Amino acid sequence: MKITGLILAGGRGSRMGNIDKGLQSFRGEPMVAQVLARLTGQVDEVLINANRRLDEYAGFGHRVVADAIDGFAGPLAGLHVGMIHASHPLIATVPCDSPFLPLDLILRLSAAMTRDNADLAVARTFDQPHPVFCLTKTSLAPHLQAFLESGQRKIDKWYATLKVVEVPFDDEEAAFSNINTVDELRSFEQSAPQS
């Protein structure tokens, strides 16, 4: 089954001084470019969810979709608009600030989702789920829209309404490192996990 990949770059970047994290330089190129390099070969199309600097994101050669809900409503708003614009029946999300994401992420999420006949598969390392690294059905868009229209924004509350399988990635824990602050950006520049 074909899969759309969605890079979530629509946040405020508040812990990084309200700057656009995906466009911050890391190892000589924007973080989103590194995420793209690791995700593109795993999916059949890529979308980027962004709410500012849309032209710059479009320069990476993929469709850019902005939240349909105002006010930087969080990753579920990004997933929702991605579901609406996706060309394929499954959609996988990854954040723009995780340039080390696993090269087998989609393969493992898809296998678990199929095996358990789940609505959604989410990555987990040890006892820590990573809810923005997920694979789900685009047919759930109306269900997610109703959840968002009720005023809900918490990703774990939406997951609780679905049949979810958590997929262990204990062997790739460092791959889920994300960069939220300028200090973390500098630190990872010096000692980034090896891929």
Secondary structure, DSSP 8 states (H G I E B T S, - for coil): --EEEEEEE-S--GGGTS--GGGSEETTEEHHHHHHHHHGGGSSEEEEEESS-HHHHHTTSSEEE--SSSS---HHHHHHHHHHH-SSSEEEEEETT-TT--TTHHHHHHHHHHHHT-SEEEEEETTEEEEEEEEEEGGGHHHHHHHHHTT---HHHHHTTS-EEEEE-GGGGGGG----SHHHHHHHHHH----
